[in-house]
Amino acid sequence: MIRTVFISCVFVLVFGKAPVYQLDSDTIIPDEYIVVFHTDTSSKTVVQHMKNFADSFIKSKNSSTEILSEFNMKNFTGYAFRGPISVVEILQDMPEVEFIEANQAGCYYC
């Protein structure tokens, strides 16, 4: 019994979906998301992910999906994109994606 629970927990941790944050916020920018990679994701994997993203979601004739910006800092690698929630649902299953967050409109001097 304990072994089964342990194996189930490991399976969820290793193969679980990347969480999506802030979907219910009052300040979201509709159809804009930030994708963040795990910190140990290799640059080769990031390049391949971006190529696959472009091939799958951007290059199709009727696509409204576009990359808005890319981030490559010491402990933060990812990108922002505009596209439908269906793309987010596909990205959640990719093992290199740590989490996805709805983009927010901020007010710094309110």
N, C-alpha and C positions, 0 to 999 in steps of 0.2 A: 504494500500500500504506500509506504513512504517513498519507495523507489519510483513508483508511478507518478506521485505528486511531484517529486524532484524533476523527473524527466519532463513532465508537463510544464513546469515552471521554466526550465531551461529552454524548451521549445518556444514558449511565448517570448522569452527574453531575446533569443537569437533570431527567431523568425517572425516576430510581431510587426505590426504596422507602425510606421512612424506617426507619432501624434500630430494633430493639427491644432494649433492654438489660436485664440482670439476670434473665432468665427462669429461669436455673438456680441462682439464689441460694438459700441455706438460710433466708433471712429474708424471703422474699416473702410478701405478704398475698395469698392466693388471689383471683384475678379482680379485682384492683385495679391500675390503671395510671395513669401520669402522662403526659400528652400535652404536648409543648413545641412552640410555634410558632417559626418562623424569626424572628430579631430584626427583620427588615425587613418583617414581615407587617403590613399596615395594620389599624387598628382596625375598619374596615368589613369586611375579610375575616374577622377574628376573630368579629365579631358574626354574619356570615352562616354561618360554620362552626358556631358554637354553635346557631344556629337549625336548620341542617340536621341536626346531631347529634340535637337534641331531636325533630325531626320524624321522623327515620329510625329512631332507636333507643329513644327513651324513650316516645313517645306511642302506640306499638303496644300492643294489649291485653295480650299475654302477656309483655311485656318485663321483664326483671330488671335492665336497665341503668339506672344513675342517675349523675348528676353529684354528686360528693362535695364539691368545692371548686373555685374558680377563682383563678388567680394572675395579677396584672397589676402587675409591678414594672418597673423601668427596663429591664433587659436579660433579663427572664424573663416570658414570657406563656404561659399554658397552663391546664390543668385536670386534676383527678384524677377518675376515674370508676370505677365498679364495673360489670363486665359480662363477657361471654364473650370468649375469644380471637378469635372470628370478627369481632367489632367492631374489634379491634386490627388484624387483617389488612386490613380495609377502610380504616381510618384511615391505614395505611402508604402508601397510594397517593395521598393528598391532598397537593398540592404545598405547602401552607402548613405542613405538619407537619414539623418538623426531626427529632425523634426521639420515641420512646415508651419509657418505662421501667416495669418492674414495680414497684409500690409495695412498700416495705420496712418491716418492723417494726424500729425502732431501739432501742438501749439506750445511753442517754447517760451513765449512772452505773454501768456494769458494772465 
